[in-house]
């Protein structure tokens, strides 16, 4: 991670194509990578920067505005249409409105068998029995390669570079190589297919056996790809990495993985960044934290108070947020650490509560009926207070002016107190155990809920650690928190992301950019990157050691860190927020975009020669 920015590097490519299945098509984290990088790439390449993605009619609404293709592209578009490739030229409706080409490849699908045969003949990619989730991006990628090839032919005096993200765009790169097109190619691996597959199975490729051998050095990965039925994607990814002019990974740890699995070390590391200018300033952070924290506290009133009372103002909010990858995202060790933290706080007689949200979308039937009822009864109490607010203010004012003691009876009338008492009685429940989940789940044996119970996290009154599985997307209008993802983060105190497998890991970077402290791990690309930064100190964003560590060691270290943060004085917590924000500044594309320029320039040099 760049520590400071010197002069901008000169770009050697006249045109740059950025190719990804996630251009105008939000599927995963690469969508964020590309979208946030656009302003920096436009600053470097201007209108000669073109994004390329798939065209899905329903998904492009609100993302893409079609325009007339430039005159010099029309002949190529017409030729390709005759071959079943429909080119939609326009602008991505995001910051900078970059020129974007979306390829409708459905009419081209009849060529899929021929494309797979050519991939076998030229690159020995065994895709005869491939599934649709392989065939679809391969046909699209082949069509993309044809589009870029024709653009290159129309501009023979221009130096053209193209970046291809992940195996999904690999067929485009391989088409260009098979045609010996004069295009400098960069292939970027965000996570290897096989590495992710092995991690999902709980296999730690960095562990050492009794004789000191590391699994990553001894495993036959090509055979393992067949054993786990991911060989088609693995072979396409491997061929793309080996045939690219420049191979790049998003982190050092992914580079280590790729060197063994794909048999090529990266030429360049291209860390993922953010456009920090879109995040709050230091001055705004504290204000926004209070606003959104109070909204979370409001939610906790109707979530917990029907069962028992919490000292809300002395309650810390921890959270994790991710796709539902229970082991890969470290939820297993996080929950075990919370169980250990809960027992420690209870044994010490601590009074502070820690409420931990798991913002992890899952299959849901709807909001838990008990919570809906709690919210309705709470709203009835709240509305009664609001209706009486003006009269209450008058009674408080008159009591203060008369220099009389303020008591409940001087503020409220007997009629009001009697009415509110009835409502509060209806609001209270006999049970002293609050729900573990906000929604009813399809899965009756949900791993997170099962793990809560196994670790004695039951949301009983005497538990100091309360857990809430919140299995729906935070869109600002979910009828419970009613906060967006970023707003919910800003209202929290600590984000916990102890990943077992995370090629990069945006969440700690985003959390820091929003002025909230967090923990990553040294098995996450971002965590490893921080450890390599000259200005990093173990504060604000903490890095949990997981590489070659046994689970018990990880759980112990994480529980100690959770306990440490829970006991930080308020001033120290504020210092941690500011340090997290400072570290996030180092992840600005204004710095990290330089790495992509290095990759583009190197690819151009290899194809067109040194300038």
N, C-alpha and C positions, 0 to 999 in steps of 0.2 A: 504494500500500500504506500503510495507516494506520501512522503512526509511534508513536502512543500512543492509548489509548482514553479518550474522555471519557464523558459520560453516555449511556446507551442511548437511541436514538431511539424515540419512541412509534410503535407500529404503528397504522395507520388502518383496516386491513381487519379485519372481524369473522371472516372465514374465508379461509384460503389453500389453494388447490389447487396441488400441484407435479406437473406432468405430464411424463412421460418414458417413452420406449420401454425405458429401462434401469432402471426401478423393478422390483425383484425379478427382474431379467433382465440378468445381467452380459454385456455385449457389448464395451464399451470403457471409456474414461476417465470418461464421464459418470456411470457407476455409482458410481465413487469420489467424484465431486463431490457427488452427492446424498446418498449414504450418510453421508459424513463431516459433512455440513451439518445432518443431522437434529437432533442435540442442540441446536444453536443455534436452529433454527427452532421446536423444541418449547418452548424457553425463552421465545421471543417470543410464540408463538401458542397454546401448550398443546394441548388436544385439538381445537382448531379448525383444526389443520394436518392436511391429508389428502393423501396421495400417490396418484397414479393411474398405473397401468402396464398392460401386456398380460398376459393369463392364458395361460400355456403349462403344461399339466399336469405335464409331466416336469421343467420347469425350476424350478418353485416349491417343490419338495421341499426342506425345510431352510431356505427363505427366507421362507415365508409361512404363517401360521396363520389359517385361516378362522374367523370368528365370526358370530354372528347380527347382521344389519344393524339399526341403530337403528330404532325404531318410525316415526320421521318420514320414513325413507327407503324403507320397505317398499312403499308404494303406487307410488312411482316405479320401484322395481326390478321389481315385477310388471308394470307397463306396458311397460317396456323389454324384459323377457323375451318378451313377446308379439310384439315387433318383431324378435326374433333377437339381442338384446343381453343376455348373461348377466353380471350383476354379482356378483362375489365380494368380499365385505366381510370385512376381517380386520386382522391386524397383520403388519408386516414384522418378521421375527425378527432384529433388529439393535438396537443401543443405543437406548434410549428406546421401543422397540416402538410406532412411530407407526401410527395408523389408516391403512389402505391399501385402496384399491379397485383390483382387477384386473378388466379387462374381457375376457371371452371373446367374441370378435367373429366366430368362424368361422360360426355360423348366419346372421350378418348379411352375409356375403360376397356373397350374391345381389344385394345393392344396389350393388355396386361400380360398375357402369356408370352407374347413376343418379347416384351420388356424383361420379364424374368429369365427368359432363355438367354438374352444378351448379357444379363448380369451374371449368369452362370458361365457363359462362354468367355467373357472378359475378366471376371473377377472371382469366379468360383463361389458365388453366393447360392446356397442350396435353398431355393424358395418354392420348390414344386408344390409342397403341401402347405404353403403359408396361409394364414388366416386373413380375414378381411382387414384387420387392424394393421397388417403389414402391407397388403396389396394397395390399399387406398393411398397412403402417403407415397408409396413407390411410383404409382402411376402419375400422381401429381408432381412428384419430384422430377421424373423423366420429362414431363411437359415443361416444367420450369427450366430445365437445362436447355431445351430446344428454344425457349424464348430468349434466354441470355445469349445463346450461340448466335441467333439471328441478329440480335442487337449488336454483338461484336462484329459480325460480318458487315453490318451497315455502317460501322464506325471503325474502319481498319486502322486509322491513324490515332486512335485513342487508347490509352492504357486503362484497362478495366479490371477491377478487383471484385470479388464476391465472397461474402461470409455466409456459411451454411451452418445452421444450429441443429445439433443432435442428429441421430440416425434418420429421423423423419424426413430430413432434406438431403440425405446422403445420395439418393439416386440422381439428384440434379448435378451434384459434383461429379459423380461417376460418368454421367452422360457426357459432360464437357471433356472429361479426360479421355473417354473413348473416341471422341471426335477430334482430339488434339486442338481444342479451341484455345485461342489466345486470350485466356482469362486467368488472372492470378487468384487462386482459390485458398480460402481459409476455412478449415473445419473446426467447429467449437463443440467440445463435449462438456455438457453440464453435469452429467452423471452417466456412467457406463451402464448399459442394459444389464449386464451380468452382475456388476457390483451391487446394483440396487436389488436384483433378484436374490442374491446371496444374503444380503442384509435383511431382507424381508423374512428369510428362512432362519434368521438368528445366527448366521455364520460370521464370525469375526475374522476377516482375512488378515488382520494385523496381529493376531494372537500368536504366541510362541508355544511350541510343544516342550516336553520335558527335556529334549535334547537341544533346545534353543533355536529350532528352525521356525521361521515365520511362514504361516500358511500361504501368504501372497507369493512367496518365493518357490513353493513346492507344488501348488495346485495346477492341474492340467485344465486351463480355463476353456479351451476349445471343446474338450470332451464334456466339461461341466455344463456348457451351454446346451449341448444335446441332451444331457441328463435332465435338465430343467426346462427343456422345450422352449428355449429362447434363442435357438441357434440362428434363425433367419435374421433377426434384428441384430444379434451380436456380429454376424458375418458382414452385414451391411455397414454397421458402425466401424468395424475393424478395417474393411476395405476403404471406407471414406477417410479414416484417419491416416492410413498408410499411403493413399494416393493424393492427398491434399498437398498443395505446395507448402502450406503452413498448417501445422496442427497446434491447436490451443485448448487449454482447459481452464475452467473458471477458478481453480484453486490449486495450491500445491498438493493437497491430499488427493484430489482427483487426478492430478498428474502422476502421482506415485501409483495409483490404481491403474491408470491407462497404460503406463509403461509396461506393466505386467500383463494386463488383460488384452490390450489392443496391440501390444508389441511395438509401441512407438512412444517415446518421451515427448512431451509438448515442447514446441519451439518457443512459445510465448505463453505466459499466464495472463488471462484477461479477467480479473476479478469483477464481480457484479457490483454496480453502484446504484445510487439514487440521485435524483435531482433535488438536492437539499434546499434549494430556493423555494420549493413548494411546501416546505415544512415550517412550523412555527419558529419564531426567533426566540432567543433567550428570554426577552422581556415578556413574550406572550405565553411561554410555557407554564409559569406558575398560575396565571389567571385561568388558562384553559383547564389545567389540572383540577383546580377547585370546582369549576363549573361541572365537569363531567364526573368527578369523584362524588359530588353531592347527588348526581342522578343515580349513580350506582348505590349510594347509601339509601336513597329513596326506594329503590328496588329491594334492598335488603330488609327494609321495614316490613313489607308485606310478605317477604319470603320466609323470614325467621320469626317475627314477633307473634304470629298466632301460636307458636309453640313455646317460646321462651324469649327473654330479653337479652339483647346484646348492648354493650357500650359502643355504639356506632362510631363515635368520634375517636375511640381508641382501637379501631379495627383497621388492619392493613389489608390491602387487596393485592394478592398475587394472581398470576394468570399464566396459562400457556395457550397457544393458538396454532393450529396446523391442520393439514389433511389428517384423516384417520389412519395413521400409520403407528400403531400402538408401540411397537418395539423400536422402529427406526427413529421415531421422534423422541424416544427416551421417556415416554409416558410411564412405562413400567417402573423405571428407577425413580422417577419423580414421585409417583404415588407411594412407593415404599419409603422414600425419604420423608414424605409428608406424614406417614404413619409414625415414623420414628420421632419426628419433630413434635407431633401431637402428644406422644407419651412423655417426652422430655418436658414440655411446657406444663402438662398436667402434674407431673411429679414435683415440679418446682412451685406449684401453686400459682402459676402466672395468671393474670387476669386479662391480658391482651388477647384478642381474637385475631386470627388470620383467616380470611375468606379467600378460597382459591377457585378461580373459574377455569374450566376446561372448555374453551371456545373451539370445539371440534365438531364440525358438521357430520351428521349421521342420518340414517333412515328414521324418520319420525312419522307418527300418526297425527299428532297435534299437541297442543300445550296440555300439560298435566291438569286435569279438571280441578284438583284440590287447589292448585296455585291460581287458577282462574277465579275460583270462589274467594280465595284469600284477597286477591287484588280488588275484586268488586266490593267486599266488605270494608277493606281499607279505604277505598275511594269514597265510600259512604261516610266514613269518619272524617276524611280529609275535606269533603265537600261541606260537611256540617260546620267545620272550623272556618272554612273560607266564607261561608254565608254569614257567619257571626263575627267576621274579622273586624269590620268597621265599628261595631258596638263594643267589642273587646278593646280595641285601641282607645275608644273614648273613655272607657272605665279605667284603663291603665293610666291614661293621661290625667284624668281627674283625681285618681288616687295619688299620683306622684305630686301633682300641684298642691294637694291638700296635706302632703307630707305624712301620709298614712302608710302602714306596712302593706306590702303587696302580698296577698294570699290568693289561693284559688277562689275563695268566696268573694273577694273584692273584684276579681277579674271576670268571673263567669256568673251568670244567673243560676238559680236553683233548677229552673226548667231546662236550661241548656245542659247542665251537669247530669241531670237525670236522663236526658235523651242520649247524650254521648255514652253514658255508662251502659245503657242497653246495647248500643252499637258495638262497644268494646267487648261486652260479654259474648255477643254473637261472633265476633272476630276471633276470640280465643278458642284454641282446640285443646282437647284433653291430652293428646300425645305430646311428649317432650322430645320428639325426634322429627327434625325437619327433612323434607325430601332431598334426595341426592341428585335429582335430575329435573330440569324444567319441563321436559316433554315426555310423552309416552313413546317408547322406541319400538321399532319392528323386531329388533333382536332381543329375545327374553334373557339371553345370556351375554349381554354386552360386556366386552373385556374391561372397559374402564369401570363400570359399576361393580363388576365382579371383583376387580382389584381393590376398589374402595373398601368393600366389605372384608376382603381377606386381610387388609391392613388396619382393620378396626376404625375406619373413618366412616362413622355412621351418622354424623350430624346430630349427635345427642347433646343435651344441654351442657354436659361437663366437658365436651370436646373443645379444645382451644383452636384446633384447625378444622374449619368447615369447608366442605368441598361441594362444588356445583358443576355438574356436567350440563353444558349449554349447547345442545347439538344442532343448532340452526345458524344460518349465516347472519352476521351482524350487518343489517342493511339500514338501520335507523328506524325501521317500522315493523318490528317483529311482535309488537303488542306486549312486550315485557320490559326489557331494558330500553328499547327504542333508541339505541346508540349505533352509530356506524362502527366499523372495525377500528379505525384510527381514534375515534372519540372514546371508545371503551378502553383502548390502551392508555390514552392520556389521563383517564380517570383512575388508573391503577398505580400501584407503588413499585411493583417488581414483576418482570417477565422471566419465565423459566423455560429454557429450550436446551435440555441436556441431550442432544441428539446422539444416536449411535451411528447413523448414516445420514450425512448431510453434505453433499458436494459443495454447497455454498452456505445457504441459510440466511434468507432476507430478514426474518423476524427480529433478531437482535439488532440489526442495523436500523430497521424501521422503528423499533422501540426506542433506540437511542436518539434517532432523529426527532422523535416526539417528546424527548426529555424524560424518559423513564429508564431506570436502571434495569439490567437484565443479566442473565447468565447464558453463555453458549458452551460449547465443548471443543476439545482439541480434535475430535473426529468430524467436526464441521469445518468447511472451508473458511468461513468467516472467522471462526474462533482461532484456527491455526494462523490465519492471516494477521490477526491482532497480536498474537504471540511474537510474530516476526517484525512487528512495527517498533521502531526505535523509541517512539514516545509512549508506548503502552505501559501502563502500570496496573496492577491487579485491583482495579477500583472502577466503579461505574458500570462497566461491562466486564463481568467476571468470566473466566474460561475454566471450565471443569475438566480435569484430566480424566480421559476415558481410554486413551490408546494403551493397549496391552495391560489394562487393569481388570481385575475380577469385579463382578457385579457388586459384591459386598463392599469392596473398597469405594466404588463409585457412589453407592447409596450412603455410605458413611460420610464421604466428603461433601456430598450435596446437602445432606441433612444439617451438617455443621454450617454450611454457607447460608442456608435458609434461616437457621437459628441466629447466626451473626447479623443478618440483615434485619431480622425482626427486632433485634435489640439495639440497633443503631439509633442514636439520638436524632431528633428531627433535623438538626442542622447538618449532620453527617449525611442523612438521606438526601437533603437538598444538594449537598456537594456531589453526591453520587449521580444525581440527575444531571447536573451541569457537566460532569466528566463524561457521562454517557453521550450527551449531546456533542461534546467536543470530539470524541472518538468517531461519532457518526459523520462529522464534517470531513474526516479523512476518506470517507466512502463516497464523496461527491463525484459524479461523472466528470466534473471539471478537471479532476485529477486522474481518475481511473480510465477515462476515455483515451488517454495517451497509449495505453497498452494495446488497444484495438488498432490505433494508428500504426504502432510498431508491426503488428501482424499484417495489416494491409500492405504496408511499404515493403516488408520482406517478401510477400507473395508477388508483388509487382516486380521486384528486383529479380526474382527467380525466373519469371516468365519473359520479362521485357529487357532484362539486363540492368546493370547498375547505371544510374543517371549521373 
